[in-house]
Amino acid sequence: MEQTPSTTACRDVNPLRRPGELRLATYQAIAHGADAALYFQLRASRGACEKYHGAVIGHAGRDDTRVFREVAALGEELRLLGDTTLGARTPARTALLFDWDSWWALEMSDGPSRLVRYQEVVHTYYRAARECGADVDVVPVTADLTPYDVILAPALHMIKDDLAARLEAATRRGATVLATFLSGRVDEHDRAFLTDVPGPLAPLMGIRVDEWDARPAETVNPVRLGDFTAEARLVFELVRLRGAEPIATYTTDFYAGTPAVTRHHVGKGEAWYVATALDQPGTAHIIRRVLTRHDLTGPRTSHPAVETATRVTPDGTTLLFLLNHGSIQAHLTIPTPATDLLTGKHTAPHTQFTLDPLGVAVLRLQ
């Protein structure tokens, strides 16, 4: 993963990485599968547009700067870690479908709202799953879906080939499939399906969408999810139930009381449909319910600033990465005996483990 050792030069404002951020970002890349980390640039460019871009060695050629010392110290630490993580894989049971064609088709279309950004919708659902402690594979729509118990398909605007059939097959065997507003609208040629929205996904979702209301970003329609209320914005699809059950409802406008989130039991699994752009707490509420069904929520969700990732080495060893993105210490309990590969410290089961701000631990679980 190429990253800057200090600052970028391509944005309107280019903040400096604080002490410890480079180390944290490097281990984050390793935790998610990187076998190496690259820093652009080694020596600062003398001219052109990137002469102010961060570098391990600045224009003066010094080796006593903070950035140089951090990179050198990190290199020593990685040398001690050695090849432990090479070839390790993450046994994720949650998949998030990412589709470039859906991104282009959605954002090149006039309507229903130019304020909807495919990447932002995807990031909302990815963040919700990760903050619940789930390991997530981001996969193309052509991927084999059989390893996954949860399949998130936010803003899957374009449905190609046999994707709808494969999603239904995954649901029937017991998986949970979640789709959102503006899904199932066009075919591989970006032509609208001549059928009920959400197109080929409609039978699986057990719904029909006849109309949709797009509003300015400041317009909020609260959505009631039992005793929890979330904010919804941008697009509000008007859902008619065709086998699904309502999980959440709109609370304002002429469609107050109609479904905003639905669930359809199909075979051994469930198909969820989120008909509007929920805020982050609302999305997290839904994703937690979905993940809980499959026992996929992590044990450290009480520490939202602590990121976790699991990798399993070829010999079957489980490595647990803990990364504290917060500014305060995190006190965690590790349920099994573990050894921190960065410090050599052994931890007995169910004892408290302290992670400093921007701190990292790579635990070999016994």
N, C-alpha and C positions, 0 to 999 in steps of 0.2 A: 504494500500500500504506500504509494508516494504521498508524502506529507511535508509541510513546511516545518523547519525546526524552530521558527520564531514568529514570522508574520507573512501574510500574503501581500500581493501588490495589485490585485485585479478587481478590488471592490471600491465602492465610494469611500468607505472608511475601513481601515485595515488594523484591527486591534492586535496587540502583542500577546503571545501566549505567556501565561503566568508560570512561575516556577512550578514544576511538577506536571504541567499539562501535556508536555511532549511525551513524558514517560507513560502517562495514563492513556493517551491516544494510541501509542505504539502497542501497549498490551491489549487495548481494545481490539486492534486489528488482528493480533495473534489469537485472541480469545475467539474471534469469529472466523478463523481459518487461514490467516496469512502465514506463509512460511518465511517471509522476509519483510523488512520495512526499508523504504527508500526515502531519503531526505533531499528535497529540492530546495536549495541547491547546495552543493558542497562548498563552492567558493562564489561569493557574490559577483554577479555580472557587472561589468564596468560600464556598459552602455545599454541602450535600447529600453524597452518598456519594463523590464524586470530588474533594473539596476537597484531598485529599492526593495526587491523581494528578499525575504529572510534567507540566511545562509548559515552553514556550520562555521565557515570562516569568512569574516567580513572583508571589506576592501583593504583594511590595514594588515590583514594576514596574521592576526593575533590568535594565540592558543590559550589565552587566559581570560576570555570572556565568559559570561554566565552560560550562554548558549553552547559554546564549545565544551565547557566542563560538563553540562548536562548530557550532551550527546556521548561524550567519552565515557561517563559513568554508566549510562544506559548500555553502551556497547559491552562494557565489562560484565554487567548483570546478565545480558543476553548470552554472553559467552559461557557463563556459569550454568544458565538454563540448558544450553547445549541443544541437542536434537530431540529433547523430550516430547515436544509438541508436533514434530514432523510426522505427517501421515495421519494425525489424529482427525477424527470426524465428529460432528455434532449429531447426535441421534434425535433430531427434531421430529416431532409428531404434528407440528402446526406448519402449514404452508400458506404463504401469501402470494397470490397470483399477480404478477406484474406484466402488463402487456403494452408494448410500445405503440401498437396499432390502435388500441383503445385510447391511449393518450392523444395521439395525433387526431384521430377521428372526432374525439370529444371537443378538443380545443380549437379545431379548424371549423367547427360547425357554428353557425349563427343561431344561438339559442340552445336551451332555454335561458341560460345565464352565462355570460362571459366571466363572471366572478368565480365560477367553479374551476378549480385547478386540479388536474388529475393527481399530480404529485402530492399536493396537500392532503387530498382525501386518503391516498395510500399511506402517507406518513402518519395520519391520525390513527389508522387501524394498526399499523405496525407498532407505533409507540404504545398503544393500549395493550397489545399482546406482550410486548417486551416488559412493560412495567408490571404486568401480572406475573412475571417470572418465566414465561414460556420461551423456549428456544424456537426460533422461527426460521424456516427456509424461505427465501424469496425466489420463486421459480417462475419460468415462463408458462404460458397456457398449454404448451405442448408436453409438459412434464408428466411423468408417471405419478398419479395421485394415490396409488395404493398404499404407500407407507404412512399416509397422514390420517389423523383422526379429526383434525379441524382444518378446513380450507376456507380462507378468507379471500373474497373476490370483490374488493371495493371498486366501484365505478367501472365495472367490466362492460364498457360501452359496446364493444364489438364481440360478437360470438362467431367463432370460426370452426369449421370442420366438425368434429364429433365432441366438442368440449361439453355441450349441454348434456349429452348422453353419459359422458364420463363423470360429470358432477352428480348426475342422478344415481349412477352405479355406486359411487362412493357413499352417497347418502343411504342408499338401501342396505349397504353392508354395515352401517352403523356410524358413519362419519357425520359431522356437522358442517354444513356448507352455509356460508353467509355471503349474501350479495347486497348491494346498496342501490340507492337512487341512480338513475341514468345508466343502469345496466341493461343489457339485452336489447339494445335499440336498433343496431345495424348489423348487416352481414359483412363478409370479408371484402366486399366492394364498397363499403360505406353507404349501402342503400338500406332504407328503413324496412324492417320486416312488415309484411302485410298481414299482421296478426296482432293479438292483444299484447301490450307491454306487460312484462319484460320479455317479449319474444319467445325464443326457445326455452327460456328459463321460467316462463309463466307456470307450466304444469308442475315443475319441481317446487316452486315457491308457493303454489296454491293461492295465487292472487291474480288480480287484473287491475291495471292502471289505465284509466280513461283520460285523466287530466292531470296537469301539474302546474303549480303556481310558483313563479320566480319573483323574488322580492329583493330590494336593496339590502346591503350587508347589515345595516342598522336595524332592520326589521327582525324581531324575534318572535317565534311562536313556541311557547313552552310546551314541552312534551312530557306527559305524565307516565312514569314507569312504576306502577304500584305506589309506594310511599316516597319515591324519588322523582324529582323533576329536573329535566335537562333543558337546555336551550337549543333550539333548532333555527337554522338560517338558510338563506340562498334559494333552495328548491324544496317545495313541499308537494310530494306526489299524493294524489287522492286515490287511495287503495280500496278496492272492493274484494272481499274475501271469497275465495273459491276453494275452500277446504282448509285454509290456514286459520289460525286463531290470533286475535290481537294481543300483543304484549305491551304496547304503549300507544297512547292516543294523543292527537293534537288537542290543544285547549282553547285556541282562539280562531277567529274568522269563521266563515260559513261552514267550514269542514271540521269544526271543533267536535271532538268525540269520535272521529273516524281514525282508523289505524295509521300509526306512524311507524311501528315496528311489528312484524308478524313472525309467527313460527308455524311451520308445517311439518307434521310427522310423516315421514316417508320411509317405509320399510323399518329398519332398525335405527334409522338416523333422523336428523332434523335439518330443515332448510329454513334459515332466517332471512328476512328481508327488512332492510332499514331504508325507509322511503324518504329520508331527509338528511341534511347535513347536521348531525348532532355535534354539540361541543365536545371537548375532550373528556370531561367527567361523564357525560352521557354515553359516549362511545366506550369508555372504560367499563362502565356499568354493564353494558351489553356483552362486551368481550369477556368479562369475568364470569358471567353466567354461562357463556358458551364453553370456556375453558374448564370451568368447574365440573361440567358434565363429564369430562374426560379425565379429571384429576390432573390437569396440566398447569394449575397455578403453582408458582414457586413458593418456597417457605419464607422468603425474605421480602415479601411485598410490603411489609410495614416500614421498610426503609426505601422510599421511592428514589432516593439518590444513588442507591447501590445497584449497579448492573451486575447480573450474573450470566455466565455462559458455561456450558458443559462441553467438554471434548473427551472422546474415548480413543485411546491410542491403539495401534494394531495388536498389542499384546493384552488388551482388555482393561488397562488401567484407566480409571476415571479421573479427569482433571477438572476441578471446579475453579473458574476464574471469578474473583470478586473485585469490582472496580467502583470506588467511591467517587462519584462526580460531585459530591456535596462539599460544603465549606466547614462542616463539623464532623467530629468523629462518629463512626457508626459502630454500635456494639451488637455483635451477631452471635448466635449460638449454632455451632456446627454439630449435627446429630451423630456423626461417625468420626472415628479417629482419622486424623489428617496430618499431613506434613506440608508446610509452606516451602515450596521449592526455591523461593527467592531469599528466604532467611534461614532455612533448615530447622525452623521451630516446629516441634511436635505439639499437637493439640489433642487432648483427651476428648472423648465424646461428651456432648452436652455441656461443654465449658464455654465461657464467653470468649469471643474473639473480637479484638478491637482493630478497626480499619481507620487509619488516619485520613484527614481530608486529602482528596486526590490520591489516596492510597490504593495499592494493588496487592492482591494475594493470589498466588497460583497454588491451589491445594491439591495434593495427591491424596485421594480418599482411600482409606484402607478397607 
